[in-house]
Amino acid sequence: MFEKDISLKCVEKKNHEEVENIKFNLLEYIVDNIDSRNRKIKVKLFKETKEVSLNQLLVGLIFIESKFILERNLNFDDILIIPEKIDPNIYIKAYVDFLIVETPKEKIKELKKSIAKSLECLASFMFLFNEVKGNTINIYDLITLMNKNKKVRDIVNFSINEKLQFADMEESVKKKCDELVNLILNEKGKNCFKDIVNTVSIRQFQQMFVNISLKPDLYGKIYPTPINTNFMRGMRNERDYFINAMGARKSLITNATYVRNSGYLSRKLSLLVLNQKLAEVEDCESDDYIYVYVENKDILKKMKGRNYLEDKVMKVVDHKDTTLLGKKLKIRSPITCKLGGNEICHTCYGALHKVNEFHIGLTGVFALTNKMTQDLLSTKHLLQVNAAKISIPEVIYEFFELDKDVLIAKSAFSITIDSILENDENGLIYIEEFIITKDGIDTHIKLDNVELMLDLIEDKLTLKAAEEIINIEPEQEVFRINIENSELSTPLKKIIKKLESEEKLNENKSISLLLMEFLDLLNKSNINTPSVTMELILRELIRNPNDIQERPTSFTGDDYVILKLTNALLYNKSLAITLAFERIKYVIENNIFFKEADSVIDGLF
């Protein structure tokens, strides 16, 4: 059947049964002839004919039935949403976009069920594909590749220049990994690596076949010596085993603290927003706004479909409108919605009200916390180092050589230190400016955004005099540059900590600035959750200081206080929510059984 042109009469007629037959026949054909999945075939739909790959056709048919509810003829654009590479996430986004524009409101529920069925079908089909094209490797294919191609052999035996900066070490390994992937993909003939390079974590692939490289320590720093081998070649010495073993301890600590806390956070946030409802009200006509500075395209994307006021006219954020970059937008927000109770109007919630009419808070929280948990797990398993490039003035190199993160004196001179500072996170002392005296000439050096740690010369400091003068010998290690490991989990940990600290939540007394801080942390974590999700969370944390269970009526000055997440649950208006949080002792001791607000989980109690 799939050796020649086919006609999609079943799509023209919107015939579910015939589409099912073609799908399963096509699946069976591709599984039996796996290398033919990218083969082109001519497909006719109505009077139009196009060449498509078998892969495209299969995925297109899996989802096309969702569009049968549309009262129009279907076309190739409905089937072929994307080009050759099949990415289910793009399909889902495309269908949500089309749902907003084309689907009648009375048919949205029907469409959602159909899309869910399509995703279930896609998952079951992929299980069969994995049996013949799974993420497995064999040593024979690797040895064959190394024998055929000297470049592959050199990359597998690649060693880092250990004198480089941390960022340059990581970059050199990344380049070698990219080179290896290109060599594998362009290699003629079959090998198992062609199947896995686009489906496995490239970081795992890199550590296995290129170089393990740098590893984080237990304190957010980086071990100065890389594991300069790969897992294929094996560890070289006791030091490699020690660094890797300490990585295993870091994984346990990450799992016991932040991964566990992330799961607990998901539960608490779910309870927090559980009662939020989208009201059948278009506009509450609130005259309170929050301000969002559109610093970059990521922030703009997070504000997609939101309503903002400009020149006394209400407009909708177009995430593709780059003229909005650099502007401060006056946004209508769930935080300042004037509807009472747990209800939020359409204007304050934004365009998402068209697709997310039920459990608006839960949907956003699950999308946020699931991604957070997965990223924390990824950090735990990969133990990735992400070091910024050191940028120091050229004058430094007149007196020092830079060895990774250590400045080593080229000759004899003296250093005068005026002000010694202390790092808040690790307690180590550092300086940002000093004077070098050599041959009677003073050179003043000031560093921006770089901390020179004094642990290498700490025994020479008295820490008593107003100015410390230290004599330096040639080839002496003088300063260690503070390089934090800005791993993916770092901003996620900050989000978790901030939500549980009333001091941090209230430190700048600006809801707009607090929201921007959270959005910045989400961007650094590569989490694309819409801004409205964080606003729904903040809405429940912001309370009236005169009645801690109530939302404030004003959002200026001292008219509101922001509770940490735990306290926001304890002071929830619903007794069921408080009891579900399992702080029974607190509930009893503080005699708050007078709570009478309804909750969707009242029936559980």
N, C-alpha and C positions, 0 to 999 in steps of 0.2 A: 504493500500500500504506500509506503513512504520512499519508494524508489523512483517515483514519478510525481508529476504535479497533482495537487489535490484541490478540491473545491470545498469551501466552508459554508455549504448550504445550511448546515445545522445552526451556524451563527446568524445567518440571514433570517432563518425561521425562528430563532431563539428556542431551539429544541434542546432541552436539558439532557434527555436520554442519549441523543446522538453525539452531543459534545462529550458526555461521559465515555462513550464507546471509543471515540477518537483519542481521548486522553489516555486511556488505559492501553490501547493498542500502540500508541506512540511511546508510552513509557516502556512497555515490553520490548519494543524494537530498539530503543536507545540502550537499555540495559544489556541486551544481547549483542549490540553492535556499538559498544561504548565510544569507540574512536570516531563514530559518525555523528556525534551529537552536535558538532559545529558545521556539518554539511548543509549547504544551501538547498532549498527546495522551493519551487514556485507554488504560491498559494493564491487562490482566486477568491475574492470576497465581493459580492455583487458583480460589478463590471470591471473591477480593478484587480490587477495581478501584481504581486511583489515577490521578491526573493527573500526568504527568511531562513534562519538556521533552525534545525530541529529543536534545539534548546529554547530559542525564543518562542517558537510555536507552542511547545509544551507548557511553559510558564504562562504565556498569554491565555491559553485555553483554561488553565487552572483558575484564573481570575475573571475571565470574561463573563461567566455566569452572573457575577455580581451586578453586571450592567444590564441584564435582561429586563430589569424593572423600568429602565428608561423608555420613554415613549417616543423613540426615534430609531432610525436605522443605525446599526453599529458599523464602524469603519476600522481601518487598519490602525489608526491612532489609539483606538480602544484596546487593541490586542498588543500592539508593539510599543509599549510605553518607553522602553529603553533600548539601547543598541545591544551589541553582542554580549557584554558581560552582564550576567543576571545577578541582581542584588535585590533580595526581597524587601529590604528597607525602603528602597526607592519605589517599589511597587506600592507598598503600604502608604507612603507619603502621597504618591500620585492619586491613589484612590481616595484618600482623605480630602485632598484638594478638589477633586472632581465632585465628591460628595457635597462639599460646601456649596459649590456653584450650581450643580445640575439636579441634585436629587430633591424631589418634593418633600416637605417636612413630614408628611404623613407616611412616607416610605423609608425614612431613615432607619428605623428599627429593623425593618426587613432587610435593608442593605447591610447593616452591621452583622446580622446573623449570617448573611451570605458570605461576607468577607471572612468571618471567623471560620466558616466551613472551608473556604478556599485555603486559608492558612493551615488548617488541619490536614487538608489534602496534600499541600506542598510538603509538610513535615513528614508525612508517611511516605511520599515518593522519594524524598531525600534519603530516608533510611535504606531504601533499596539501592540507591546510587552508591551509598557509602560501602556497601558490600563489595563493589567492583572497583571503586575509585576512592578508597578511604585514605586517611592520614597515616599511612604506614611507610616505613623505609626499609631497605635492606643494604647491608654492607657491600654486597657484590656490585650493586649499581654504583656506589660511591667509588669503589676501587677501579671499576671500569672507566668511570669519568676521569679519575685522576691519571690513569694510564693513557687515555686518549688526549687529554688536554693538560699541558704543563701549568697553565694559569690556574686551573682548579686545584692542582696539587700544591701550588705555591700559596694559595689563599687558605687552604686547610691547614697549612703549616705556618701561617702568618703570625708574626710576633710584633707587639707594639714597641715603639720607641719610648722607653720608660722615663725619658727626660722631658717629654712633652707635658704641657698643661693637662689637667684632667679633662677639660672640654675637648681639647685636641685629640687626646687618646680615644675618647668615645667617638669622635667624628671619624677618626682613621678606621676604627673597627666598622662603623656604619658604612663607610664607603666600600670597604672590602666585602661586606655582606651584600650590598647592592650589586657589586661587580659579580659576585658568585651567583646571585639570583639571575642576572642577565645571561651569564654563561650557561646556566642550566636550561633556561627557557629557550635559548637559541641553539642548543645542542640538537643535532639531528638524531632521529630514532627515539625509542621509548626509554624512559627511566622513571623510577618512582618519585624522584625529586620534583619532576614537572607537575605532579599531582598535588604536592603538599605546599609548595612555596607561596601559593596564593590563598591557602586556607588555614595555615598555622600561624601562631604568633611569630612575627619576624624576629623578635627579641630572643625567643627560645631557639629558633633556627640559628641565629647568630652565635649564641653561646655554645650550641652543640657543634657547629661546623666551622666557625671562624675564630672567635676569641671570647672568653668569658669576661675579660677586662676588669674594670673597677667594681668594687662591691661596697655597699653602705655599711657603716658600723652601727652600733646600738643607739647612738646618740644623735642621729641626723647628719653625721659627718661622713667622710669617705676614707676608706683605708688607702694610704698614700701609695701602696704597691699593688699593681694589678695582678690578677691571676692570669698570667701571660701565656695562656694555652686555651684549648677548647676541650669540651667534655669528650669529644671523639678521641683526642690524643691522650687525655688524662692529666691528672695533677702532676706537677713536677717535684714538689718537695713538701716538707712539713708546714711551711708558711702558707702555701696554697690551701692545704687541708684545713689549717687553722682559720684562715679568712672565710673559707666556705662554711666551716662549722659555725662560726660566729653569725654568718648569714642565716643559718638554720635557727639559731637562737632568736635572731631578729624576727624571723617568720613567726615563731611561737609567741613572741611578745606582741607583734602586730595582730595576730589572731586572737590572743587573749584580751586585748584591749580594744583596738579600733574596729576590727571586723565584728567582734561581739557587740561593741557599742553601736555600730552601724545598724545591726539587726534590731537592737533595743530602740534605737532612734526611730527606725521605721515604724515600730509598734506605737511609740509615743506620739509621733506625728500623725499617724492614722487616727488615733483617738482624738487628737487635738482638732482635726478638721472634719471629723465624722459627721457632724450635724449640718455642715454647710450645704445650702440649697440655692439653686438658681431660680430666682423668682420669675413669675410671669409678668414682669414689669420691664418695659423697655428702658426707662430712664428715671432714676430717683431724683434727678436734678440737683445733685450735690454740688455745692460751690467750693468744696475742699479738694485739693489736688496734691499729688506727689510730683516731685521733679526728678526726671531721669536724664542724666547727661549721656548722650549717644557718643561715647568715646571711640567706638570702633564698630566694625560690621557685626561682630558677635553680639554686642549689646543691641544693635538695631534688629538683628534676627530675633532676639528674645522678646522684643516689643511688637512683633508682627501682629497686625490686626487690632492693636490697642487704640483707644480713643483719646485724642489730646486736643487741647485748646490752643489755637493760634489766631491772633488778631480777632478775638471774640467769636471765632468760628470753630465748631467741632470738626475735627478731621480724623482720618484713620491712618495708622502707621503702615506704610508700604515698605516692607523690609528690603526691597530692591532700590528704593529711592536714596541714592548716596548723598543727595543734597541735605539729608537730615543729619549726616555725620558732623560731629562737632557742635551740635545744637543741644540746648537744654529744653526738653519737652515737658509740658504741663499735662500730666497723665491723670485720667480718671482711673481710680483704683478700688478694688474690693476693700482695701484698708479704710478708705474714707467714704464708702457707700453709706447713704443715709437710711437705707431700709432697716427696720428693726429686727431683732432676733438673729437668726442665722441666715437670713436671705440676702442675696446679692442681685442687683439688677443687671440687665444685659450690657448696658453702656459701661458700667464699672468693670465688668468681667472681660469684655472685649469680644472679638469675633469668634473665639472658641466656643461661645454659647451655642453656636449652630451645630456643633458636633459633640458637645459634651454636656448634655442637659441633666445627667444623673451623677451624683457623687462627685461633684466638681473638685472638691478637695482631695478625696482619696485617689482619684485618677492621677493628679499631679504628684502627690506624695509618693505613690508607688513608682512612677516613672523616675522620680528623683532618687529615692533611696535604693531602688534596685540597681541603678547605674553606679551609685556610690559604693554599694557593697561589692559589686563585680570589680570595680576599679581597685578597691582595697585588697580584694583577693588576688588580683593580677599583680599588684605591688608585692604582696606577700610571696607569691610563687616565683616571680622573676627577679626580685631584689635588684631593681634597676637603679642606676645612678644617673642623675640629670644635673650636671654641673655647668654653671655659667662660665663663659670665657672671662678670664682675668684681664681687666683693662687698667693698666697703671702707666703713669707718665714716663716718657722716654728718659728723663733725667735719672730715674731709678737704675736704668741699665748702665749708667756711667760708674755706679758704685757696686752693683749687685748682679749676680747671675740668678736666673729664675730656674729652679729645679722643681718641677711640678707645682707645689704650693709653698716652697721654701725659698727665701731670698738669702743667697750666700755671698759674703763680702769678697770683692775682687782684690782689695788691698786694705791696708791699715788706715783707720780714721776713727773719729769719735762721734758719738751721737748725743744730742741734747734733747731730752724729752720734757715737754712742759706740762702736758695734761694727759693723765692716764684714765681711761674709761673702763667700764665693766660691762660685758655682754650679759643682757638680761636673761637669756635662755640657758647658757652654759656656765655662767659665772666667771669665765676667763677674762683676763685683763687685756686691753688692746689700746692702740693709738691710731690716730688718723692724720697727725702731722708731727714733724720733728725737724731738727737741724743737723746736717752732717758737716763736720769741720775736718777739712783735709788740707795740709800745707798752709794753714792759717786762713783759708778761705771758707766762709760759711755758705752752705746751700740749703735754703729752706724748701722743704718738701711737704706738700699737702695733698692728701688723697681723698677723692670723692667716692663715696659708696664702697670703699674698700677698708676692711678692718685688718690691721697688722697685729696679730696675736703675739704676746710677749712671753709665752711659755718657754721659748728656747733660751731666753736670757733673763728669766725671772730671778735666778739666783744672784744676778748682779745688781738688782734693784733694791733700794732701801725703802722706797715708797713713803719717804718722810720729807725730803727736800722739795722745794717749789720746782726746782729743775733737776732732773737726773742726767748726769753726764756719764756715758759708758764708753770705754775704749774697746774697739773692735779689732780683731786680728784677721789677717788674710785667710780666706777659705773657711771662715767661721759662719755657721748657720745662725742668722740673726733674727729674722722674722718668719713666722708662718702666716700665710694669708688665709683668712677665714673664708672657707668655701663651703657653703651649706649644700647638702644634697637635696635639691628641690624636686624630689620624686613626686609622682602623681598623687600620692596619698597625702602629701603635706597640706594642700589647701582643703582637702576633705576633712582632715583632722581639725583644722582651724574652724570649719563650719560646725562640726560637732561640739567643739569646746565653746564656741561663741554662743550657741543656742542654749547652753547650760550655764551661762554666766551673766547674771543681771548687771554686774559691773561693766562687762564688755558691751552688752546690749545697750546700756544707757550712757556710755562714756561720751558720745558726741551730741546727744539730745537732738538728733535730727533723723526722722524716719527716712527721708530721702537718701541721706548719706549712708544710713545703715543698709538700706536696700541695695545701693550701689556697691557697697562692700561685699555683700553676699553674691551679687551678680558677678563681680570681679573674681571671687573665689571659685564660682561655678565655671567661669571661662577658663581659669587656670587648670581646672580639673577636666576640661573637655566635656563638660556636661551641658547639653543643649536644651535643658528644661526651660520652658517659657518663663518670663519674669513673673507672670500672674501666679505661678505655683508658690514662689517665695512670698509673694504678697498675701496669699491666702493664709500662709503660716504666720506671718507677722500680724495679720489681722486679729488672730486669736491670742497673741502674746501681749498686745497693746491694751492696757486697761485704765479704768478711771481710778486715780489714787484715793478718791473718797469712797468708792464702792468697788473693791478689787475684783468682784465677779462681773462687773459691767464694762462694756466698751466705753471709751471716752466720747463725749459730745463735741470736744474741741481738740485740735491737734497742734496747738501752739503752747510755747512756754512750759509751765509745770502742770498742764491740764491732762497729762497722761504719764504713765509709767510702763516700762516694758518688762514683763515677767520672764524669767527663764522658763524653759519648756516644762520642767518638773512642776514648778509652782503654778503654771498656767493650767495644768491638768488638775492639780489639787484644788484650785480656785475656779474650776469650771462650774457653770450654772447647773449642769446636769449631775445629779447624784450617781446615775448609772456610769457616766464617764469616769468620775472619780473612783468609784468602786472597781471598775474594770482596770484601772491603773494599779490596783492591788496595794494601795497604801491604807489598808483597813485601820491600822492602829492610829494613824494620823486623823482619819475621818472621825473615829470614835472620840479621841482625845480633844478634838477641836469642835465637837458638837455641831457639825454642819449638815445634819440630817434634814434641815429645813429646805434644802434645795428642791425645787419643784419643776425645773425646766424639762421638757420632753427630750427624749433621745431615741434614735433609731434602734438602740440596743436595750431599751427599757424592758422588753420581753424576756431578756436573759436573767433579769433579777426579780 
